[in-house]
Amino acid sequence: MLGGRGAGKTRLGAEWVNAHVLGFAPFSLTRYGQIALVAETLGDAREVMIEGPSGIVATSRGERPHYEAGRRRLVWPSGAVAHAFSAEDPDSLRGPQFEASWCDEICKWRHADATYDMLQFALRLGERPKQIITTTPKPVPILRRLLDDPGVTVRRLRTHDNAENLAPGFLAALEERYGGTRLGRQEIDGELIDDRSDALWNRAALEALTGGGTEELKRIVVAVDPPATGHAGSAACGIVVAGATMDGDALVLADGTIASASPTEWAAKAVGLYHHFEADSIVAEVNQGGDMVATVIRMVDPEVAVKPVRAKRGKWLRAEPVAALYEQGRVSHAQRMPELEDEMCDFGPDGLFNGRSPDRVDALVWAITELLIAGQGEPKVRAIGQ
């Protein structure tokens, strides 16, 4: 099922999975003896798929299954058993075998392709193994792969189609804030939103530049783009870790961006990453907070090396040379960083489509600028013949 946020989850129950599925056909879970329930984490499998308000237990009709937490499995009186798995551990699907599976929010999975592939080998029981995949669509490789598969049946469901099961005023509030926006089309209408044609980055190129985590690094920085305020409604604090390789290129190591954090909280996160990656310095933009930014960081750890930087040009102009380095293959990512990638592929001349601040992109730009661009235009002095 390709659905908006909250679309149709209450129809997923132990005895019937609705026809709005990305998979093969609607089926009754209890018709099968061995079932796989796969979520991003084991916590998601239990709290959302099994015991959540829209989970299997709450929406069961007739015989109600019992969850055995110690064995991570759901057992029906009929003898049917559903086992919970996390997409964080694809190899956990080696060995078990099933007649059916339910995969939830596959677009969130960090190891989506590896987990999905392992599951296919495990679906080997019964006359015709079946699976369903429910997700809010995002333009990630695994979803494109499924949509291109002629053996996959696609059904789409908007959040509005499930209005009778949602809190009063919920949809009206969403429409007022997100209606017609890129985020609203994805999260409310269940649309698959591709990269912006005018964005500086695209997903295919980023995918090709991901996985370079073995290089020896000669310098590592933690870049911080602090918000102007520090309360529940404030912008996120962009935090990105990157390193310079021995060949003169750059490797993005981590996206540590933190949302709605106080200055002490985002400073602690930055300092933690500084020590974890044994970084050489924290590069912090000071346009918003001035000297306060470095002061807050040093309150957490006075020994940390902090380099203040100040933006003199707009975000787009600062990002263009960094995007050019990506095009040249000089910047790669050590791992998938979905939220950072989403911002990069949604960053156009007018900023992000939804109007929010591109905090992750800003931090990324500062990190790569510091490692590969800063100082290149500085005059150099050399001795001329005696």
C-alpha positions as CSV (number, residue, x, y, z in Angstrom):
1,M,0.0,0.0,0.0
2,L,1.3,3.4,-0.9
3,G,-0.5,5.6,1.6
4,G,-0.4,9.0,3.3
5,R,0.4,9.2,6.9
6,G,-2.3,7.3,8.9
7,A,-3.9,6.0,5.8
8,G,-5.6,2.7,6.3
9,K,-3.5,1.3,9.1
10,T,-6.6,0.6,11.2
11,R,-7.8,-1.8,8.5
12,L,-4.8,-4.0,8.9
13,G,-5.8,-6.8,11.3
14,A,-5.1,-10.4,12.2
15,E,-7.9,-11.8,10.0
16,W,-7.8,-9.4,7.0
17,V,-5.3,-7.2,5.3
18,N,-7.1,-4.7,3.1
19,A,-6.7,-4.7,-0.7
20,H,-4.8,-1.4,-0.7
21,V,-1.4,-3.1,-0.7
22,L,1.9,-3.0,-2.4
23,G,2.3,-6.7,-2.8
24,F,0.2,-9.4,-4.4
25,A,-3.3,-9.8,-3.1
26,P,-5.4,-9.3,0.1
27,F,-5.1,-12.2,2.4
28,S,-6.0,-13.4,5.9
29,L,-3.0,-13.7,8.2
30,T,-4.5,-16.5,10.1
31,R,-4.7,-18.7,7.0
32,Y,-0.9,-19.1,7.3
33,G,1.2,-21.0,9.8
34,Q,4.4,-19.0,9.7
35,I,4.4,-15.2,9.1
36,A,7.2,-12.6,9.1
37,L,6.6,-9.1,10.4
38,V,9.4,-6.8,9.3
39,A,9.8,-3.2,10.5
40,E,12.7,-0.7,10.7
41,T,13.4,-1.7,14.3
42,L,12.1,-4.4,16.6
43,G,10.6,-1.6,18.7
44,D,8.5,-0.5,15.6
45,A,7.4,-4.1,15.0
46,R,6.1,-4.4,18.5
47,E,4.8,-0.8,19.2
48,V,3.3,-0.2,15.7
49,M,2.6,-3.5,13.9
50,I,1.7,-5.7,16.8
51,E,0.5,-3.8,19.9
52,G,-0.1,-0.3,18.5
53,P,-3.6,1.2,18.2
54,S,-3.7,0.1,14.6
55,G,-1.7,-3.0,15.2
56,I,-2.7,-6.7,14.7
57,V,-3.7,-7.3,18.3
58,A,-6.0,-4.2,18.6
59,T,-7.7,-4.8,15.3
60,S,-8.1,-8.6,15.5
61,R,-11.5,-10.0,14.7
62,G,-12.5,-13.3,16.4
63,E,-9.6,-15.1,18.0
64,R,-7.0,-12.7,19.5
65,P,-3.3,-13.5,19.3
66,H,-0.9,-13.4,22.3
67,Y,2.5,-11.7,22.0
68,E,5.5,-13.5,23.5
69,A,7.9,-10.7,24.1
70,G,10.9,-13.0,25.0
71,R,10.6,-14.9,21.7
72,R,9.5,-11.8,19.7
73,R,6.5,-13.6,18.2
74,L,2.7,-13.4,18.0
75,V,0.8,-16.6,18.5
76,W,-2.8,-17.4,17.6
77,P,-4.9,-20.1,19.2
78,S,-5.2,-21.7,15.8
79,G,-1.4,-22.3,15.9
80,A,-0.4,-19.5,13.4
81,V,2.8,-17.7,14.5
82,A,4.1,-14.3,13.4
83,H,7.7,-13.5,14.1
84,A,9.1,-9.9,14.4
85,F,12.2,-8.9,12.6
86,S,14.2,-5.6,12.3
87,A,15.5,-4.2,9.0
88,E,18.6,-3.2,11.0
89,D,19.7,-6.9,10.9
90,P,19.1,-8.4,7.4
91,D,20.9,-11.6,8.3
92,S,18.3,-12.4,11.0
93,L,16.2,-13.5,8.1
94,R,18.7,-16.2,7.2
95,G,17.4,-19.6,8.3
96,P,13.7,-19.0,9.1
97,Q,11.0,-19.7,6.5
98,F,7.5,-18.4,6.0
99,E,4.3,-18.6,4.1
100,A,3.5,-14.9,4.3
101,S,5.0,-11.5,5.4
102,W,4.1,-8.0,6.2
103,C,6.7,-5.3,5.7
104,D,5.9,-1.9,7.2
105,E,7.4,1.5,6.2
106,I,10.0,0.0,3.9
107,C,11.1,3.4,2.7
108,K,12.5,4.1,6.2
109,W,14.6,1.0,6.3
110,R,18.4,1.7,6.5
111,H,19.2,-1.6,4.8
112,A,16.2,-1.9,2.7
113,D,17.5,-3.8,-0.3
114,A,19.5,-6.3,1.8
115,T,16.6,-7.0,4.2
116,Y,14.0,-7.3,1.3
117,D,16.3,-9.7,-0.5
118,M,16.9,-12.0,2.5
119,L,13.1,-12.1,3.1
120,Q,12.5,-13.3,-0.5
121,F,14.7,-16.4,0.2
122,A,12.7,-17.1,3.4
123,L,9.3,-17.0,1.7
124,R,9.4,-20.7,0.7
125,L,6.5,-22.4,2.5
126,G,3.0,-23.2,1.3
127,E,1.6,-23.4,-2.2
128,R,1.8,-19.7,-2.9
129,P,3.8,-17.5,-0.4
130,K,2.4,-13.9,-0.3
131,Q,3.6,-10.6,1.1
132,I,2.4,-7.1,1.6
133,I,4.3,-3.9,1.9
134,T,2.8,-0.8,3.5
135,T,4.6,2.5,3.3
136,T,4.4,6.2,2.8
137,P,6.2,6.6,-0.6
138,K,9.6,8.2,-0.8
139,P,11.8,8.3,-3.9
140,V,14.2,5.6,-2.6
141,P,15.8,2.8,-4.7
142,I,13.8,-0.1,-3.1
143,L,10.5,1.5,-3.9
144,R,11.4,2.3,-7.4
145,R,12.5,-1.3,-7.8
146,L,9.2,-2.6,-6.5
147,L,7.2,-0.2,-8.7
148,D,9.1,-1.4,-11.7
149,D,8.4,-5.1,-10.9
150,P,5.5,-6.4,-13.1
151,G,4.7,-9.0,-10.4
152,V,3.8,-6.3,-7.9
153,T,0.3,-5.0,-7.5
154,V,0.1,-1.3,-6.4
155,R,-2.8,0.2,-4.5
156,R,-2.8,3.8,-3.3
157,L,-4.7,5.3,-0.3
158,R,-4.8,8.9,0.9
159,T,-5.0,9.9,4.5
160,H,-8.5,11.3,3.8
161,D,-9.7,7.8,2.9
162,N,-9.2,6.8,6.5
163,A,-10.8,10.0,8.0
164,E,-13.4,8.1,10.1
165,N,-10.6,6.5,12.1
166,L,-8.6,9.6,12.8
167,A,-8.8,12.3,15.5
168,P,-11.3,15.1,14.9
169,G,-9.6,18.1,13.4
170,F,-6.5,16.2,12.5
171,L,-6.9,16.4,8.8
172,A,-8.0,20.0,8.8
173,A,-4.9,21.0,10.8
174,L,-2.7,19.1,8.3
175,E,-4.3,20.6,5.3
176,E,-4.0,24.1,6.7
177,R,-0.3,23.8,7.3
178,Y,0.8,21.3,4.6
179,G,-1.9,21.2,1.9
180,G,-0.5,21.6,-1.6
181,T,3.2,21.5,-0.4
182,R,5.7,18.8,-1.4
183,L,5.6,17.3,2.1
184,G,1.8,17.3,2.1
185,R,1.6,15.6,-1.2
186,Q,3.9,12.9,0.1
187,E,2.6,12.5,3.6
188,I,-1.1,13.2,3.2
189,D,-1.9,12.2,-0.4
190,G,0.6,9.3,-0.6
191,E,2.3,10.7,-3.8
192,L,5.7,9.6,-4.8
193,I,7.6,12.9,-5.1
194,D,10.7,12.7,-7.3
195,D,13.7,14.9,-7.1
196,R,13.2,18.6,-7.9
197,S,14.4,19.4,-11.4
198,D,16.2,22.5,-10.1
199,A,17.8,20.9,-7.1
200,L,21.6,20.9,-6.7
201,W,21.7,17.1,-6.1
202,N,19.8,14.0,-7.3
203,R,19.3,10.7,-5.6
204,A,20.8,8.5,-8.3
205,A,24.1,10.4,-8.1
206,L,24.1,10.3,-4.3
207,E,23.4,6.5,-4.4
208,A,26.4,6.0,-6.6
209,L,28.6,8.0,-4.2
210,T,27.5,6.1,-1.1
211,G,29.5,3.4,0.7
212,G,33.1,4.8,0.8
213,G,33.7,4.1,4.4
214,T,37.2,2.6,4.3
215,E,39.4,5.6,3.4
216,E,42.1,6.9,5.7
217,L,41.3,10.4,6.7
218,K,43.8,13.1,7.4
219,R,41.4,15.6,8.9
220,I,37.9,15.4,10.4
221,V,35.5,18.2,11.2
222,V,32.1,18.5,12.8
223,A,30.1,21.3,11.2
224,V,27.3,23.0,13.1
225,D,24.5,25.2,11.8
226,P,22.8,26.3,15.0
227,P,19.1,27.6,15.1
228,A,18.3,31.1,16.1
229,T,16.2,29.9,19.1
230,G,16.1,26.8,21.2
231,H,12.6,25.6,22.0
232,A,10.0,23.1,20.7
233,G,9.1,25.1,17.6
234,S,12.6,26.2,16.6
235,A,14.4,25.0,13.5
236,A,16.7,22.0,13.8
237,C,20.4,22.3,14.6
238,G,22.2,21.0,11.5
239,I,25.2,18.8,12.5
240,V,27.3,16.9,9.9
241,V,30.6,15.1,10.3
242,A,33.0,14.8,7.4
243,G,36.6,14.1,6.7
244,A,39.3,14.8,4.2
245,T,40.9,11.8,2.5
246,M,44.5,11.3,1.8
247,D,43.7,11.8,-1.9
248,G,42.3,15.3,-1.3
249,D,38.6,14.3,-1.5
250,A,36.0,14.3,1.2
251,L,33.9,11.6,3.0
252,V,30.7,12.5,4.8
253,L,30.6,10.3,7.9
254,A,27.4,11.1,9.8
255,D,24.4,13.3,10.0
256,G,23.8,14.2,13.7
257,T,21.2,16.9,13.2
258,I,19.0,17.4,16.2
259,A,15.5,19.0,16.2
260,S,13.9,21.3,18.8
261,A,17.0,21.3,21.0
262,S,18.3,23.8,23.5
263,P,21.7,25.3,23.0
264,T,23.2,23.0,25.6
265,E,21.6,19.9,24.0
266,W,22.8,20.6,20.4
267,A,26.3,21.6,21.8
268,A,26.5,18.3,23.7
269,K,25.5,16.4,20.5
270,A,28.2,18.2,18.5
271,V,30.9,17.6,21.2
272,G,29.9,13.9,21.5
273,L,30.4,13.5,17.7
274,Y,33.7,15.4,18.0
275,H,35.0,12.8,20.4
276,H,33.4,9.8,18.8
277,F,35.0,10.5,15.4
278,E,38.2,12.0,17.0
279,A,37.6,15.2,15.0
280,D,40.1,18.0,14.7
281,S,37.7,20.8,15.1
282,I,34.0,21.9,15.3
283,V,33.2,24.4,12.6
284,A,30.2,26.5,13.8
285,E,28.3,29.2,11.9
286,V,28.0,32.3,14.1
287,N,25.6,34.5,12.0
288,Q,22.7,33.7,14.4
289,G,24.4,33.5,17.8
290,G,27.7,35.3,17.4
291,D,30.2,34.5,20.2
292,M,27.5,32.7,22.1
293,V,27.8,29.7,19.8
294,A,31.5,29.0,20.7
295,T,30.8,29.8,24.3
296,V,28.0,27.2,24.6
297,I,30.2,24.5,23.0
298,R,33.1,25.3,25.3
299,M,30.8,25.1,28.3
300,V,30.2,21.5,27.4
301,D,33.9,20.9,26.8
302,P,36.4,23.7,27.2
303,E,39.1,21.6,25.4
304,V,37.3,21.4,22.1
305,A,38.7,23.2,19.2
306,V,36.1,25.6,17.7
307,K,36.4,27.5,14.5
308,P,33.7,30.1,14.0
309,V,32.6,30.8,10.4
310,R,30.3,33.5,9.1
311,A,28.1,33.4,6.0
312,K,28.6,36.3,3.6
313,R,26.6,34.9,0.7
314,G,23.2,33.2,0.4
315,K,22.6,29.5,1.0
316,W,22.3,28.6,-2.7
317,L,25.5,30.4,-3.7
318,R,27.4,28.7,-0.8
319,A,26.1,25.3,-1.8
320,E,26.8,25.5,-5.5
321,P,30.6,24.9,-5.3
322,V,30.0,22.0,-2.9
323,A,27.5,20.4,-5.3
324,A,30.1,20.8,-8.1
325,L,32.5,18.8,-6.0
326,Y,29.9,16.0,-5.7
327,E,29.5,16.1,-9.5
328,Q,33.2,15.6,-9.9
329,G,33.0,12.6,-7.6
330,R,35.2,14.3,-5.0
331,V,32.6,13.9,-2.1
332,S,31.1,10.6,-1.1
333,H,29.0,9.3,1.8
334,A,30.1,6.6,4.2
335,Q,26.6,5.3,4.6
336,R,23.0,6.1,3.7
337,M,21.7,9.3,5.4
338,P,18.1,9.5,4.3
339,E,17.1,12.7,5.9
340,L,20.2,14.5,4.7
341,E,19.7,13.1,1.2
342,D,16.0,14.2,1.3
343,E,17.1,17.8,2.0
344,M,19.9,17.7,-0.6
345,C,17.5,16.5,-3.4
346,D,14.9,19.1,-2.4
347,F,17.2,22.1,-2.2
348,G,16.5,24.5,-5.0
349,P,17.2,28.2,-5.7
350,D,14.3,29.1,-3.4
351,G,15.3,26.7,-0.6
352,L,13.3,23.7,0.4
353,F,9.9,23.1,-1.2
354,N,8.2,23.2,2.2
355,G,9.7,26.5,3.2
356,R,11.6,25.1,6.1
357,S,15.3,25.9,6.8
358,P,17.8,23.5,5.1
359,D,19.7,22.9,8.3
360,R,21.3,19.6,7.3
361,V,22.4,21.0,3.9
362,D,23.8,24.1,5.6
363,A,25.9,22.0,8.0
364,L,27.0,19.8,5.1
365,V,28.1,22.8,3.1
366,W,30.1,24.2,6.0
367,A,31.9,20.9,6.5
368,I,32.9,20.4,2.8
369,T,33.8,24.0,2.4
370,E,36.1,23.8,5.4
371,L,37.8,20.6,4.1
372,L,38.1,21.3,0.4
373,I,37.4,24.9,-0.4
374,A,38.4,27.3,2.4
375,G,41.7,29.0,1.8
376,Q,42.1,28.0,-1.8
377,G,41.9,31.6,-2.9
378,E,44.3,32.9,-0.3
379,P,47.5,34.5,-1.7
380,K,50.7,32.5,-1.2
381,V,54.2,33.8,-0.7
382,R,57.3,32.0,-2.0
383,A,60.9,32.9,-2.4
384,I,62.2,34.0,-5.8
385,G,65.8,33.2,-6.8
386,Q,68.5,34.7,-4.6
